[in-house]
Every structure is written in structure tokens, then in C-alpha cells.
């Protein structure tokens, strides 16, 4: 009787551990999938920001050559350079 109960408890423990391991694996896969989706969204945001900044830089270039416009254009060029380096 005692060896049978120990065997049953051993089997139950093995099933529990296998289930917990499988659950953890599934959670890690889901987390990796969500992280990949998050990175794709972040890349889309950065490319959109880059396009907006670039279009604003073009608008500033068409205005004039006042000192303020020159400083703003330099700042935008610096931001674009930082984005391209990352």
C-alpha cells in the first residue's frame, strides 16, 4: 500500500512539474512575441518621427537664412544624426 501511494505521489509530482515547465515555456514564447511586436511598433514610431523631422527641416530650408532658422536646422540635423546612429 505504501509503495503504491509513493508511486502515485511521484507520478503526480512529475505531471505537476511537467505542466509547470510547459506553462513557463508558453509564457516565455508569448513574452518574446510581444517584445518583437513592441520593437516593430517602436521602429515604426522612430521612422515616422524621422520623416516628420526631415519634412520640417525641408520647410525650414525654404524659409530664409536668418540666424534663428540656421540654429533650428542645425538642431534638427543633429537629432536626425542621432536617430540614424541608433
C-alpha positions in Angstrom: 0.0 0.0 0.0 2.7 2.5 0.9 4.9 1.8 -2.2 1.7 2.3 -4.4 0.9 5.6 -2.7 4.5 6.8 -3.1 4.4 5.8 -6.8 1.2 7.7 -7.3 2.6 10.8 -5.5 5.7 10.6 -7.6 3.7 10.4 -10.8 1.5 13.4 -9.7 4.6 15.4 -8.8 6.2 14.6 -12.2 3.0 15.6 -14.0 2.8 18.8 -12.0 6.4 19.7 -12.8 6.0 18.9 -16.5 2.8 21.1 -16.6 4.6 24.0 -14.8 7.5 23.8 -17.1 5.3 23.7 -20.2 3.3 26.7 -18.8 6.5 28.6 -18.2 7.7 27.8 -21.7 4.4 29.0 -23.2 4.6 32.3 -21.2 8.2 32.9 -22.4 7.1 32.3 -26.0 4.3 34.8 -25.6 6.6 37.3 -24.0 9.1 37.0 -26.9 6.2 37.5 -29.4 5.0 40.6 -27.5 8.5 42.0 -27.3 9.0 41.6 -31.0 5.7 43.4 -31.7 6.8 46.1 -29.4 10.1 46.6 -31.2 8.3 46.7 -34.5 6.0 49.5 -33.2 8.9 51.4 -31.8 10.7 51.2 -35.1 7.6 52.5 -36.9 7.4 55.4 -34.4 11.1 56.2 -34.9 10.8 56.2 -38.7 7.6 58.3 -38.5 9.4 60.8 -36.2 12.4 60.8 -38.6 10.1 61.6 -41.6 8.4 64.4 -39.7 11.7 65.9 -38.6 13.1 65.6 -42.1 10.0 67.3 -43.6 10.2 70.1 -41.1 13.9 70.5 -41.9 13.0 70.9 -45.6 10.3 73.6 -44.7 12.9 75.5 -42.7 15.4 75.4 -45.5 12.8 77.0 -47.8 12.2 80.0 -45.5 15.3 82.0 -45.2 18.8 82.2 -43.9 18.2 84.1 -40.6 20.4 83.0 -37.7 17.4 81.5 -35.8 16.4 79.4 -38.8 20.0 78.2 -39.1 20.2 77.2 -35.4 16.9 75.3 -35.7 18.1 73.5 -38.8 21.3 72.5 -37.1 19.4 71.2 -34.1 17.2 69.1 -36.4 20.2 67.8 -38.3 21.8 66.8 -35.0 18.6 64.9 -33.9 18.4 63.1 -37.3 22.0 62.1 -37.0 21.3 60.7 -33.5 18.3 58.7 -34.8 20.3 57.3 -37.8 23.1 56.2 -35.5 20.8 54.2 -33.3 
